Amino acid sequence: MAIKTANFIDPFDSAHERGVAGVFGMWVFIAVVAMIFVACILGYVVVRFDQPPGREWMPEGTPGLPSALLLSSAVLLISSWTMQLAVRAARLGQQTQLVYAMGATLGLALLFLAVQALAWNELWTRHATIESGLYAWTFYVLTGVHALHVIGGLPPMVYVFRRSREGQYTPSDYTGVVLCAMYWHALDVIWMVLYATLWICSALT
C-alpha cells in the first residue's frame, strides 16, 4: 500500500522497498555511464592504433602523461575507501563517524579535481595543447569527461553530507549514502581503467 502524506504519495510501502528501488535505478544509471566510457576508451584505442601513414600519434617533443595523474589516482582510491567507511558508519548508526567520513570524501573529491587541473596545466605549459595532436586532444577529452562526471557527483555528495550532519540517516534507512557510494566507486573503477589505457597507449610509442 502506498504511503500518502500532505505533500506527495510515496509508491513504496517502506524505506526498505524505496531503498531497493533506488539501488536498482543506480545500477541502471551506472551501466549507462559505463557504456559511455567504454565507447570513449574503444574510440581512443582505435584512433591510437589506426594512424594513417605520415601522421604521428605523439609529435617529437610531446611530453608523456603528467606525473600528477599518479597523485590524483591515489586520492581517488583513498576517497573510495572513506566513502565505504561512511556506508559502514551509516549501517552501524555511528553518526559522528558518518559525518567525518562523508566530509573527508567530499574534500578528497575536490582535491582530485584540483590535482587533475594541475595535470592539465602541466601538459598545457609544455605546449601539449588540444591543437598539438591527437594524443593531447584525446587526453584532454577523456580526462575531461571523467572530471565532468566527478563534478556531477558533488551535489549529491554535498546533499548526503548535509543530511548526515542533521542526523537524517539511521541503520534502517541510509539509502542516500549507499547510492552516493555506488556512483563514487563506479567512477573510481572507471578512472583506473581509463588511466591504465592512457598509460599503455602512451608507452607504446
mmCIF file of the C-alpha atoms, coordinates in Angstrom:
data_MODEL
# 
_entry.id   MODEL 
# 
loop_
_atom_site.group_PDB 
_atom_site.id 
_atom_site.type_symbol 
_atom_site.label_atom_id 
_atom_site.label_alt_id 
_atom_site.label_comp_id 
_atom_site.label_asym_id 
_atom_site.label_entity_id 
_atom_site.label_seq_id 
_atom_site.pdbx_PDB_ins_code 
_atom_site.Cartn_x 
_atom_site.Cartn_y 
_atom_site.Cartn_z 
_atom_site.occupancy 
_atom_site.B_iso_or_equiv 
_atom_site.pdbx_formal_charge 
_atom_site.auth_seq_id 
_atom_site.auth_comp_id 
_atom_site.auth_asym_id 
_atom_site.auth_atom_id 
_atom_site.pdbx_PDB_model_num 
ATOM 1   C CA . MET A 1 1   ? 0.000  0.000  0.000   1.00 0.00 ? 1   MET A CA 1 
ATOM 2   C CA . ALA A 1 2   ? 1.359  3.415  -0.951  1.00 0.00 ? 2   ALA A CA 1 
ATOM 3   C CA . ILE A 1 3   ? 2.216  5.901  1.774   1.00 0.00 ? 3   ILE A CA 1 
ATOM 4   C CA . LYS A 1 4   ? 0.368  9.213  1.376   1.00 0.00 ? 4   LYS A CA 1 
ATOM 5   C CA . THR A 1 5   ? 1.449  12.451 3.033   1.00 0.00 ? 5   THR A CA 1 
ATOM 6   C CA . ALA A 1 6   ? 0.265  16.026 2.755   1.00 0.00 ? 6   ALA A CA 1 
ATOM 7   C CA . ASN A 1 7   ? 2.897  16.749 0.100   1.00 0.00 ? 7   ASN A CA 1 
ATOM 8   C CA . PHE A 1 8   ? 3.205  13.610 -2.025  1.00 0.00 ? 8   PHE A CA 1 
ATOM 9   C CA . ILE A 1 9   ? 2.237  9.990  -2.464  1.00 0.00 ? 9   ILE A CA 1 
ATOM 10  C CA . ASP A 1 10  ? 5.062  7.546  -1.808  1.00 0.00 ? 10  ASP A CA 1 
ATOM 11  C CA . PRO A 1 11  ? 4.528  4.482  -4.040  1.00 0.00 ? 11  PRO A CA 1 
ATOM 12  C CA . PHE A 1 12  ? 6.572  2.290  -1.683  1.00 0.00 ? 12  PHE A CA 1 
ATOM 13  C CA . ASP A 1 13  ? 5.360  0.633  1.483   1.00 0.00 ? 13  ASP A CA 1 
ATOM 14  C CA . SER A 1 14  ? 8.589  1.099  3.423   1.00 0.00 ? 14  SER A CA 1 
ATOM 15  C CA . ALA A 1 15  ? 12.022 2.664  3.437   1.00 0.00 ? 15  ALA A CA 1 
ATOM 16  C CA . HIS A 1 16  ? 13.453 -0.751 2.575   1.00 0.00 ? 16  HIS A CA 1 
ATOM 17  C CA . GLU A 1 17  ? 11.383 -1.036 -0.620  1.00 0.00 ? 17  GLU A CA 1 
ATOM 18  C CA . ARG A 1 18  ? 12.327 2.525  -1.533  1.00 0.00 ? 18  ARG A CA 1 
ATOM 19  C CA . GLY A 1 19  ? 15.964 1.674  -0.990  1.00 0.00 ? 19  GLY A CA 1 
ATOM 20  C CA . VAL A 1 20  ? 15.815 -1.459 -3.152  1.00 0.00 ? 20  VAL A CA 1 
ATOM 21  C CA . ALA A 1 21  ? 14.253 0.548  -5.985  1.00 0.00 ? 21  ALA A CA 1 
ATOM 22  C CA . GLY A 1 22  ? 16.884 3.253  -5.596  1.00 0.00 ? 22  GLY A CA 1 
ATOM 23  C CA . VAL A 1 23  ? 19.745 0.772  -5.745  1.00 0.00 ? 23  VAL A CA 1 
ATOM 24  C CA . PHE A 1 24  ? 18.294 -0.836 -8.868  1.00 0.00 ? 24  PHE A CA 1 
ATOM 25  C CA . GLY A 1 25  ? 17.934 2.572  -10.511 1.00 0.00 ? 25  GLY A CA 1 
ATOM 26  C CA . MET A 1 26  ? 21.521 3.429  -9.627  1.00 0.00 ? 26  MET A CA 1 
ATOM 27  C CA . TRP A 1 27  ? 22.773 0.178  -11.186 1.00 0.00 ? 27  TRP A CA 1 
ATOM 28  C CA . VAL A 1 28  ? 20.961 1.118  -14.396 1.00 0.00 ? 28  VAL A CA 1 
ATOM 29  C CA . PHE A 1 29  ? 22.482 4.589  -14.322 1.00 0.00 ? 29  PHE A CA 1 
ATOM 30  C CA . ILE A 1 30  ? 25.978 3.208  -13.666 1.00 0.00 ? 30  ILE A CA 1 
ATOM 31  C CA . ALA A 1 31  ? 25.552 0.825  -16.612 1.00 0.00 ? 31  ALA A CA 1 
ATOM 32  C CA . VAL A 1 32  ? 24.729 3.784  -18.872 1.00 0.00 ? 32  VAL A CA 1 
ATOM 33  C CA . VAL A 1 33  ? 27.732 5.772  -17.610 1.00 0.00 ? 33  VAL A CA 1 
ATOM 34  C CA . ALA A 1 34  ? 29.972 2.727  -18.049 1.00 0.00 ? 34  ALA A CA 1 
ATOM 35  C CA . MET A 1 35  ? 28.837 2.305  -21.673 1.00 0.00 ? 35  MET A CA 1 
ATOM 36  C CA . ILE A 1 36  ? 29.702 5.935  -22.363 1.00 0.00 ? 36  ILE A CA 1 
ATOM 37  C CA . PHE A 1 37  ? 33.224 5.407  -21.083 1.00 0.00 ? 37  PHE A CA 1 
ATOM 38  C CA . VAL A 1 38  ? 33.629 2.049  -22.833 1.00 0.00 ? 38  VAL A CA 1 
ATOM 39  C CA . ALA A 1 39  ? 32.734 3.774  -26.103 1.00 0.00 ? 39  ALA A CA 1 
ATOM 40  C CA . CYS A 1 40  ? 35.203 6.596  -25.377 1.00 0.00 ? 40  CYS A CA 1 
ATOM 41  C CA . ILE A 1 41  ? 38.011 4.200  -24.467 1.00 0.00 ? 41  ILE A CA 1 
ATOM 42  C CA . LEU A 1 42  ? 37.412 1.989  -27.506 1.00 0.00 ? 42  LEU A CA 1 
ATOM 43  C CA . GLY A 1 43  ? 37.392 5.073  -29.721 1.00 0.00 ? 43  GLY A CA 1 
ATOM 44  C CA . TYR A 1 44  ? 40.664 6.190  -28.140 1.00 0.00 ? 44  TYR A CA 1 
ATOM 45  C CA . VAL A 1 45  ? 42.309 2.816  -28.761 1.00 0.00 ? 45  VAL A CA 1 
ATOM 46  C CA . VAL A 1 46  ? 41.124 2.706  -32.380 1.00 0.00 ? 46  VAL A CA 1 
ATOM 47  C CA . VAL A 1 47  ? 42.397 6.215  -33.056 1.00 0.00 ? 47  VAL A CA 1 
ATOM 48  C CA . ARG A 1 48  ? 45.686 5.408  -31.333 1.00 0.00 ? 48  ARG A CA 1 
ATOM 49  C CA . PHE A 1 49  ? 46.488 2.300  -33.392 1.00 0.00 ? 49  PHE A CA 1 
ATOM 50  C CA . ASP A 1 50  ? 44.898 3.264  -36.691 1.00 0.00 ? 50  ASP A CA 1 
ATOM 51  C CA . GLN A 1 51  ? 47.024 6.247  -37.629 1.00 0.00 ? 51  GLN A CA 1 
ATOM 52  C CA . PRO A 1 52  ? 47.361 6.975  -41.352 1.00 0.00 ? 52  PRO A CA 1 
ATOM 53  C CA . PRO A 1 53  ? 50.869 6.963  -42.852 1.00 0.00 ? 53  PRO A CA 1 
ATOM 54  C CA . GLY A 1 54  ? 52.794 10.133 -42.141 1.00 0.00 ? 54  GLY A CA 1 
ATOM 55  C CA . ARG A 1 55  ? 50.666 11.156 -39.171 1.00 0.00 ? 55  ARG A CA 1 
ATOM 56  C CA . GLU A 1 56  ? 52.405 10.926 -35.806 1.00 0.00 ? 56  GLU A CA 1 
ATOM 57  C CA . TRP A 1 57  ? 50.463 9.996  -32.686 1.00 0.00 ? 57  TRP A CA 1 
ATOM 58  C CA . MET A 1 58  ? 52.865 11.913 -30.460 1.00 0.00 ? 58  MET A CA 1 
ATOM 59  C CA . PRO A 1 59  ? 54.878 14.515 -32.375 1.00 0.00 ? 59  PRO A CA 1 
ATOM 60  C CA . GLU A 1 60  ? 58.511 14.787 -31.372 1.00 0.00 ? 60  GLU A CA 1 
ATOM 61  C CA . GLY A 1 61  ? 58.907 16.667 -28.109 1.00 0.00 ? 61  GLY A CA 1 
ATOM 62  C CA . THR A 1 62  ? 55.408 15.888 -26.866 1.00 0.00 ? 62  THR A CA 1 
ATOM 63  C CA . PRO A 1 63  ? 55.534 15.149 -23.109 1.00 0.00 ? 63  PRO A CA 1 
ATOM 64  C CA . GLY A 1 64  ? 54.204 11.877 -21.732 1.00 0.00 ? 64  GLY A CA 1 
ATOM 65  C CA . LEU A 1 65  ? 51.418 11.527 -19.199 1.00 0.00 ? 65  LEU A CA 1 
ATOM 66  C CA . PRO A 1 66  ? 51.612 14.114 -16.398 1.00 0.00 ? 66  PRO A CA 1 
ATOM 67  C CA . SER A 1 67  ? 53.116 12.751 -13.189 1.00 0.00 ? 67  SER A CA 1 
ATOM 68  C CA . ALA A 1 68  ? 50.257 14.393 -11.279 1.00 0.00 ? 68  ALA A CA 1 
ATOM 69  C CA . LEU A 1 69  ? 47.953 11.629 -12.515 1.00 0.00 ? 69  LEU A CA 1 
ATOM 70  C CA . LEU A 1 70  ? 49.598 9.214  -10.092 1.00 0.00 ? 70  LEU A CA 1 
ATOM 71  C CA . LEU A 1 71  ? 48.683 11.508 -7.216  1.00 0.00 ? 71  LEU A CA 1 
ATOM 72  C CA . SER A 1 72  ? 45.127 12.039 -8.442  1.00 0.00 ? 72  SER A CA 1 
ATOM 73  C CA . SER A 1 73  ? 44.698 8.265  -8.781  1.00 0.00 ? 73  SER A CA 1 
ATOM 74  C CA . ALA A 1 74  ? 45.859 7.768  -5.193  1.00 0.00 ? 74  ALA A CA 1 
ATOM 75  C CA . VAL A 1 75  ? 43.498 10.495 -3.989  1.00 0.00 ? 75  VAL A CA 1 
ATOM 76  C CA . LEU A 1 76  ? 40.560 8.869  -5.759  1.00 0.00 ? 76  LEU A CA 1 
ATOM 77  C CA . LEU A 1 77  ? 41.365 5.460  -4.274  1.00 0.00 ? 77  LEU A CA 1 
ATOM 78  C CA . ILE A 1 78  ? 41.517 6.924  -0.784  1.00 0.00 ? 78  ILE A CA 1 
ATOM 79  C CA . SER A 1 79  ? 38.219 8.749  -1.337  1.00 0.00 ? 79  SER A CA 1 
ATOM 80  C CA . SER A 1 80  ? 36.613 5.450  -2.303  1.00 0.00 ? 80  SER A CA 1 
ATOM 81  C CA . TRP A 1 81  ? 37.857 3.997  0.981   1.00 0.00 ? 81  TRP A CA 1 
ATOM 82  C CA . THR A 1 82  ? 36.466 6.907  3.046   1.00 0.00 ? 82  THR A CA 1 
ATOM 83  C CA . MET A 1 83  ? 33.172 6.591  1.185   1.00 0.00 ? 83  MET A CA 1 
ATOM 84  C CA . GLN A 1 84  ? 32.958 2.947  2.178   1.00 0.00 ? 84  GLN A CA 1 
ATOM 85  C CA . LEU A 1 85  ? 33.703 3.966  5.767   1.00 0.00 ? 85  LEU A CA 1 
ATOM 86  C CA . ALA A 1 86  ? 30.683 6.269  5.518   1.00 0.00 ? 86  ALA A CA 1 
ATOM 87  C CA . VAL A 1 87  ? 28.472 3.380  4.396   1.00 0.00 ? 87  VAL A CA 1 
ATOM 88  C CA . ARG A 1 88  ? 29.711 1.256  7.300   1.00 0.00 ? 88  ARG A CA 1 
ATOM 89  C CA . ALA A 1 89  ? 29.142 4.077  9.789   1.00 0.00 ? 89  ALA A CA 1 
ATOM 90  C CA . ALA A 1 90  ? 25.601 4.633  8.491   1.00 0.00 ? 90  ALA A CA 1 
ATOM 91  C CA . ARG A 1 91  ? 24.829 0.923  8.726   1.00 0.00 ? 91  ARG A CA 1 
ATOM 92  C CA . LEU A 1 92  ? 26.056 0.802  12.323  1.00 0.00 ? 92  LEU A CA 1 
ATOM 93  C CA . GLY A 1 93  ? 24.400 4.052  13.317  1.00 0.00 ? 93  GLY A CA 1 
ATOM 94  C CA . GLN A 1 94  ? 27.720 5.765  14.051  1.00 0.00 ? 94  GLN A CA 1 
ATOM 95  C CA . GLN A 1 95  ? 26.617 9.327  13.386  1.00 0.00 ? 95  GLN A CA 1 
ATOM 96  C CA . THR A 1 96  ? 29.875 11.142 14.125  1.00 0.00 ? 96  THR A CA 1 
ATOM 97  C CA . GLN A 1 97  ? 31.951 8.754  12.029  1.00 0.00 ? 97  GLN A CA 1 
ATOM 98  C CA . LEU A 1 98  ? 29.454 9.105  9.175   1.00 0.00 ? 98  LEU A CA 1 
ATOM 99  C CA . VAL A 1 99  ? 29.814 12.886 9.145   1.00 0.00 ? 99  VAL A CA 1 
ATOM 100 C CA . TYR A 1 100 ? 33.614 12.696 9.250   1.00 0.00 ? 100 TYR A CA 1 
ATOM 101 C CA . ALA A 1 101 ? 33.779 10.053 6.511   1.00 0.00 ? 101 ALA A CA 1 
ATOM 102 C CA . MET A 1 102 ? 31.422 11.947 4.204   1.00 0.00 ? 102 MET A CA 1 
ATOM 103 C CA . GLY A 1 103 ? 33.278 15.195 4.834   1.00 0.00 ? 103 GLY A CA 1 
ATOM 104 C CA . ALA A 1 104 ? 36.599 13.527 4.090   1.00 0.00 ? 104 ALA A CA 1 
ATOM 105 C CA . THR A 1 105 ? 35.243 12.023 0.864   1.00 0.00 ? 105 THR A CA 1 
ATOM 106 C CA . LEU A 1 106 ? 33.914 15.388 -0.258  1.00 0.00 ? 106 LEU A CA 1 
ATOM 107 C CA . GLY A 1 107 ? 37.261 17.040 0.473   1.00 0.00 ? 107 GLY A CA 1 
ATOM 108 C CA . LEU A 1 108 ? 39.155 14.322 -1.398  1.00 0.00 ? 108 LEU A CA 1 
ATOM 109 C CA . ALA A 1 109 ? 36.813 14.686 -4.385  1.00 0.00 ? 109 ALA A CA 1 
ATOM 110 C CA . LEU A 1 110 ? 37.663 18.381 -4.576  1.00 0.00 ? 110 LEU A CA 1 
ATOM 111 C CA . LEU A 1 111 ? 41.349 17.554 -4.167  1.00 0.00 ? 111 LEU A CA 1 
ATOM 112 C CA . PHE A 1 112 ? 41.121 15.068 -7.042  1.00 0.00 ? 112 PHE A CA 1 
ATOM 113 C CA . LEU A 1 113 ? 39.738 17.772 -9.322  1.00 0.00 ? 113 LEU A CA 1 
ATOM 114 C CA . ALA A 1 114 ? 42.459 20.189 -8.204  1.00 0.00 ? 114 ALA A CA 1 
ATOM 115 C CA . VAL A 1 115 ? 45.213 17.665 -8.968  1.00 0.00 ? 115 VAL A CA 1 
ATOM 116 C CA . GLN A 1 116 ? 43.610 16.918 -12.339 1.00 0.00 ? 116 GLN A CA 1 
ATOM 117 C CA . ALA A 1 117 ? 43.742 20.619 -13.098 1.00 0.00 ? 117 ALA A CA 1 
ATOM 118 C CA . LEU A 1 118 ? 47.455 20.552 -12.260 1.00 0.00 ? 118 LEU A CA 1 
ATOM 119 C CA . ALA A 1 119 ? 47.900 17.628 -14.670 1.00 0.00 ? 119 ALA A CA 1 
ATOM 120 C CA . TRP A 1 120 ? 46.174 19.508 -17.470 1.00 0.00 ? 120 TRP A CA 1 
ATOM 121 C CA . ASN A 1 121 ? 48.242 22.607 -16.699 1.00 0.00 ? 121 ASN A CA 1 
ATOM 122 C CA . GLU A 1 122 ? 51.432 20.510 -16.753 1.00 0.00 ? 122 GLU A CA 1 
ATOM 123 C CA . LEU A 1 123 ? 50.711 19.385 -20.307 1.00 0.00 ? 123 LEU A CA 1 
ATOM 124 C CA . TRP A 1 124 ? 49.474 22.794 -21.427 1.00 0.00 ? 124 TRP A CA 1 
ATOM 125 C CA . THR A 1 125 ? 52.544 24.659 -20.192 1.00 0.00 ? 125 THR A CA 1 
ATOM 126 C CA . ARG A 1 126 ? 54.725 22.159 -22.045 1.00 0.00 ? 126 ARG A CA 1 
ATOM 127 C CA . HIS A 1 127 ? 52.881 23.130 -25.233 1.00 0.00 ? 127 HIS A CA 1 
ATOM 128 C CA . ALA A 1 128 ? 50.804 19.952 -25.491 1.00 0.00 ? 128 ALA A CA 1 
ATOM 129 C CA . THR A 1 129 ? 47.552 21.731 -26.318 1.00 0.00 ? 129 THR A CA 1 
ATOM 130 C CA . ILE A 1 130 ? 44.397 20.417 -27.943 1.00 0.00 ? 130 ILE A CA 1 
ATOM 131 C CA . GLU A 1 131 ? 45.684 21.631 -31.296 1.00 0.00 ? 131 GLU A CA 1 
ATOM 132 C CA . SER A 1 132 ? 49.073 19.934 -30.963 1.00 0.00 ? 132 SER A CA 1 
ATOM 133 C CA . GLY A 1 133 ? 47.926 16.451 -31.980 1.00 0.00 ? 133 GLY A CA 1 
ATOM 134 C CA . LEU A 1 134 ? 45.562 13.558 -31.377 1.00 0.00 ? 134 LEU A CA 1 
ATOM 135 C CA . TYR A 1 135 ? 47.467 12.368 -28.310 1.00 0.00 ? 135 TYR A CA 1 
ATOM 136 C CA . ALA A 1 136 ? 46.904 15.607 -26.400 1.00 0.00 ? 136 ALA A CA 1 
ATOM 137 C CA . TRP A 1 137 ? 43.390 16.075 -27.766 1.00 0.00 ? 137 TRP A CA 1 
ATOM 138 C CA . THR A 1 138 ? 42.200 12.645 -26.676 1.00 0.00 ? 138 THR A CA 1 
ATOM 139 C CA . PHE A 1 139 ? 43.897 13.055 -23.281 1.00 0.00 ? 139 PHE A CA 1 
ATOM 140 C CA . TYR A 1 140 ? 42.004 16.255 -22.543 1.00 0.00 ? 140 TYR A CA 1 
ATOM 141 C CA . VAL A 1 141 ? 38.713 14.815 -23.808 1.00 0.00 ? 141 VAL A CA 1 
ATOM 142 C CA . LEU A 1 142 ? 38.874 11.534 -21.871 1.00 0.00 ? 142 LEU A CA 1 
ATOM 143 C CA . THR A 1 143 ? 40.064 13.020 -18.592 1.00 0.00 ? 143 THR A CA 1 
ATOM 144 C CA . GLY A 1 144 ? 37.681 15.937 -19.045 1.00 0.00 ? 144 GLY A CA 1 
ATOM 145 C CA . VAL A 1 145 ? 34.661 13.664 -19.484 1.00 0.00 ? 145 VAL A CA 1 
ATOM 146 C CA . HIS A 1 146 ? 35.600 11.830 -16.296 1.00 0.00 ? 146 HIS A CA 1 
ATOM 147 C CA . ALA A 1 147 ? 36.099 15.114 -14.438 1.00 0.00 ? 147 ALA A CA 1 
ATOM 148 C CA . LEU A 1 148 ? 32.618 16.236 -15.526 1.00 0.00 ? 148 LEU A CA 1 
ATOM 149 C CA . HIS A 1 149 ? 31.137 13.066 -14.012 1.00 0.00 ? 149 HIS A CA 1 
ATOM 150 C CA . VAL A 1 150 ? 33.056 13.744 -10.800 1.00 0.00 ? 150 VAL A CA 1 
ATOM 151 C CA . ILE A 1 151 ? 31.678 17.289 -10.733 1.00 0.00 ? 151 ILE A CA 1 
ATOM 152 C CA . GLY A 1 152 ? 28.215 15.863 -11.361 1.00 0.00 ? 152 GLY A CA 1 
ATOM 153 C CA . GLY A 1 153 ? 28.633 13.674 -8.286  1.00 0.00 ? 153 GLY A CA 1 
ATOM 154 C CA . LEU A 1 154 ? 29.454 16.606 -5.993  1.00 0.00 ? 154 LEU A CA 1 
ATOM 155 C CA . PRO A 1 155 ? 25.906 17.982 -5.459  1.00 0.00 ? 155 PRO A CA 1 
ATOM 156 C CA . PRO A 1 156 ? 24.520 14.588 -4.321  1.00 0.00 ? 156 PRO A CA 1 
ATOM 157 C CA . MET A 1 157 ? 27.567 14.172 -2.087  1.00 0.00 ? 157 MET A CA 1 
ATOM 158 C CA . VAL A 1 158 ? 27.004 17.603 -0.538  1.00 0.00 ? 158 VAL A CA 1 
ATOM 159 C CA . TYR A 1 159 ? 23.329 16.723 -0.037  1.00 0.00 ? 159 TYR A CA 1 
ATOM 160 C CA . VAL A 1 160 ? 24.204 13.425 1.691   1.00 0.00 ? 160 VAL A CA 1 
ATOM 161 C CA . PHE A 1 161 ? 26.825 15.187 3.812   1.00 0.00 ? 161 PHE A CA 1 
ATOM 162 C CA . ARG A 1 162 ? 24.300 17.805 4.913   1.00 0.00 ? 162 ARG A CA 1 
ATOM 163 C CA . ARG A 1 163 ? 21.689 15.175 5.785   1.00 0.00 ? 163 ARG A CA 1 
ATOM 164 C CA . SER A 1 164 ? 24.283 13.169 7.701   1.00 0.00 ? 164 SER A CA 1 
ATOM 165 C CA . ARG A 1 165 ? 25.077 16.251 9.785   1.00 0.00 ? 165 ARG A CA 1 
ATOM 166 C CA . GLU A 1 166 ? 21.374 16.620 10.516  1.00 0.00 ? 166 GLU A CA 1 
ATOM 167 C CA . GLY A 1 167 ? 21.166 13.008 11.669  1.00 0.00 ? 167 GLY A CA 1 
ATOM 168 C CA . GLN A 1 168 ? 18.780 12.003 8.897   1.00 0.00 ? 168 GLN A CA 1 
ATOM 169 C CA . TYR A 1 169 ? 20.279 8.551  8.313   1.00 0.00 ? 169 TYR A CA 1 
ATOM 170 C CA . THR A 1 170 ? 19.584 5.554  10.523  1.00 0.00 ? 170 THR A CA 1 
ATOM 171 C CA . PRO A 1 171 ? 20.685 1.896  10.412  1.00 0.00 ? 171 PRO A CA 1 
ATOM 172 C CA . SER A 1 172 ? 17.313 1.078  8.840   1.00 0.00 ? 172 SER A CA 1 
ATOM 173 C CA . ASP A 1 173 ? 17.310 3.907  6.294   1.00 0.00 ? 173 ASP A CA 1 
ATOM 174 C CA . TYR A 1 174 ? 20.608 5.076  4.784   1.00 0.00 ? 174 TYR A CA 1 
ATOM 175 C CA . THR A 1 175 ? 19.916 4.564  1.085   1.00 0.00 ? 175 THR A CA 1 
ATOM 176 C CA . GLY A 1 176 ? 21.259 8.002  0.176   1.00 0.00 ? 176 GLY A CA 1 
ATOM 177 C CA . VAL A 1 177 ? 24.703 7.072  1.479   1.00 0.00 ? 177 VAL A CA 1 
ATOM 178 C CA . VAL A 1 178 ? 24.630 3.751  -0.394  1.00 0.00 ? 178 VAL A CA 1 
ATOM 179 C CA . LEU A 1 179 ? 23.628 5.364  -3.705  1.00 0.00 ? 179 LEU A CA 1 
ATOM 180 C CA . CYS A 1 180 ? 26.334 8.000  -3.346  1.00 0.00 ? 180 CYS A CA 1 
ATOM 181 C CA . ALA A 1 181 ? 28.898 5.287  -2.632  1.00 0.00 ? 181 ALA A CA 1 
ATOM 182 C CA . MET A 1 182 ? 27.817 3.173  -5.615  1.00 0.00 ? 182 MET A CA 1 
ATOM 183 C CA . TYR A 1 183 ? 28.302 6.077  -8.003  1.00 0.00 ? 183 TYR A CA 1 
ATOM 184 C CA . TRP A 1 184 ? 31.629 7.064  -6.449  1.00 0.00 ? 184 TRP A CA 1 
ATOM 185 C CA . HIS A 1 185 ? 33.045 3.539  -6.553  1.00 0.00 ? 185 HIS A CA 1 
ATOM 186 C CA . ALA A 1 186 ? 31.978 3.282  -10.199 1.00 0.00 ? 186 ALA A CA 1 
ATOM 187 C CA . LEU A 1 187 ? 33.869 6.479  -11.041 1.00 0.00 ? 187 LEU A CA 1 
ATOM 188 C CA . ASP A 1 188 ? 36.885 5.067  -9.217  1.00 0.00 ? 188 ASP A CA 1 
ATOM 189 C CA . VAL A 1 189 ? 36.883 1.850  -11.270 1.00 0.00 ? 189 VAL A CA 1 
ATOM 190 C CA . ILE A 1 190 ? 36.290 3.780  -14.494 1.00 0.00 ? 190 ILE A CA 1 
ATOM 191 C CA . TRP A 1 191 ? 39.221 6.090  -13.745 1.00 0.00 ? 191 TRP A CA 1 
ATOM 192 C CA . MET A 1 192 ? 41.586 3.206  -13.081 1.00 0.00 ? 192 MET A CA 1 
ATOM 193 C CA . VAL A 1 193 ? 40.673 1.574  -16.398 1.00 0.00 ? 193 VAL A CA 1 
ATOM 194 C CA . LEU A 1 194 ? 40.944 4.928  -18.152 1.00 0.00 ? 194 LEU A CA 1 
ATOM 195 C CA . TYR A 1 195 ? 44.311 5.726  -16.616 1.00 0.00 ? 195 TYR A CA 1 
ATOM 196 C CA . ALA A 1 196 ? 45.680 2.272  -17.461 1.00 0.00 ? 196 ALA A CA 1 
ATOM 197 C CA . THR A 1 197 ? 44.535 2.727  -21.070 1.00 0.00 ? 197 THR A CA 1 
ATOM 198 C CA . LEU A 1 198 ? 46.165 6.150  -21.319 1.00 0.00 ? 198 LEU A CA 1 
ATOM 199 C CA . TRP A 1 199 ? 49.399 4.835  -19.810 1.00 0.00 ? 199 TRP A CA 1 
ATOM 200 C CA . ILE A 1 200 ? 49.623 1.782  -22.067 1.00 0.00 ? 200 ILE A CA 1 
ATOM 201 C CA . CYS A 1 201 ? 48.822 3.693  -25.239 1.00 0.00 ? 201 CYS A CA 1 
ATOM 202 C CA . SER A 1 202 ? 51.298 6.457  -24.436 1.00 0.00 ? 202 SER A CA 1 
ATOM 203 C CA . ALA A 1 203 ? 54.009 3.932  -23.561 1.00 0.00 ? 203 ALA A CA 1 
ATOM 204 C CA . LEU A 1 204 ? 53.635 2.105  -26.903 1.00 0.00 ? 204 LEU A CA 1 
ATOM 205 C CA . THR A 1 205 ? 55.046 4.919  -28.999 1.00 0.00 ? 205 THR A CA 1 
# 
